[in-house]
Amino acid sequence: MWALRAQRRTFREYGMPQFGRDLGWCAIALFLYGAVGQLFVRPTSLWPSTVVNSDLFLRWFGLPIQLFRAIMASVLAFHMIRALDAFELESRRRLEEAHRAKLRAQAAALEAERRTSRQMERLNEELRLTTRELSLLLDLSNLLATPMSLRERLHNVLERIVRSLDFPDAGMILLIGRDGGMLHVQATIGFSSANGLDGQAPEYRWAMRLGEQCVAQGTTICRHRDGITHTLSLERMVREVESPCYGSPLAMVSLPLAFQQQVIGSIVLACIQSEEEKSLSTDEFKLMLGVAQQLGLSIENARLHQEAQEREKRLGELLHQVVNAQEAERQRIARELHDATAQSLTAIALGLRGVEALLDENPVVAVQEIRELKSFSTDALGELRRIISNLRPPQLDDLGLVAALQWYIQEFERRYGIPTDFVVEGGEFRLPSEYETVLFRITQEALTNVAKHASASRAFVRLEIRPTHICVTIQDDGCGFDPEEVLEGTRPRTGWGLLGIQERALLLGGHYEIHSAPGQGTRIRVRVPLTMEPEDVENTAVVG
């Protein structure tokens, strides 16, 4: 009975009160059946059955004890059958719960498989995009390494980019020149040949402006077909794909080309030839960003490699010119020695023979001959000194750079008739020998160019000696020229003097600038760093 009551509490805890009540009735019926049946027994001669027996029960309740027990057994059987149904329902409930758990496990397994499948698809897509990007970057690196001119290589690179991407059908690459200011178009592809008012197609002008704006701001900029331009980032691109903000389709995208966090140019990719609207996907935009990032590094390396090759070629040509100049200088010295000094020495030798014969016969004539020979020897000594001064002025070693330049400018004015002003600013102190030699030769070469090519009426030389650097400026009011055409043109090189000035400045770790234009004169400025301490006070001297 107590077990049945405990089971009743269990059913109540599991939310099955009906089964609990059935077990309660079973317990009551069982109790009454057992207790009453044992208490009211048949009458016997033993106590207490002589008093408490079935006859007493019949008199009290008017019901035979056997009938009461039968009724209790029936109640017990009825409620026990109902309680036993609970076990069947519980088994069924547990089976259903197990079935639901199985279904949930299967659903979870299917969801996990779907997630795994989506992850695999995403990884495969990323792998495909990465492979595509790496393949494109490898092709671009190989194209930039081909032995062609930089413009040809950039054109091939741009063609490969436009052919590999879905969005663009035209492109343009702009690079900042080595002068640090001007932005030049290096390669174009796909733009219409129809000319506008200024001789350029409208799409071409839009691409140039977009590239210039991209370089100025140092960020990615796009242009829509209605003319609206705005900056574009990856986050903004994702938002644009999810909820477009512009009704007009995208027409051009300009991405900066950078090297060591410094913008060196831009690449413009445009969709202008297709009549149907093309959308730029996020994946392709990511690919564009990767290509632009790698392209900046590759282009700068290609430019440096080309400059190294050109510099090596110039050095070879300069060496050849130096050897020729040495031979020409030796021929000039030999000719001057033969035409002037040798003739004077020959005349002195012949005169001495004549004087030897006249000493005994006519001493007066011999004295006159000796005076003439003395004049010849003085002239020969002067010629030797002039030749030595042209080779290396003694003032440079004895008195320093300023005195040597003063002497040379005076000789320059006397020889070529070109008035030249000489200004010294800063402290007049001795410089290291290599500084004085290089700066003297630079000034000498520049003034020689003025005399040979400038057709100038006046020249100007400024020497600035500062505690940290030295500047020398040579300027004239002559006919001028195009420095780019002379120094970097495809015609046979003629500007060897300018190249020599540049190379000498580089020997001291200096910087070389030339400003000139046809009809506007020429100004050459060389600045070299100085590591020594000044010894004299500030001074300004003018010679002219």
PyMOL commands that set and color helices and strands:
alter all, ss='L'
color gray80, all
select helices_A, chain A and resi 2-13+17-39+54-61+65-144+150-164+202-217+234-242+282-361+363-391+394-398+401-416+433-454+483-488+496-507
alter helices_A, ss='H'
color red, helices_A
select strands_A, chain A and resi 170-176+183-189+221-224+229-231+250-259+262-270+420-427+459-465+469-476+511-516+522-529+538-543
alter strands_A, ss='S'
color yellow, strands_A
deselect
rebuild
show_as cartoon
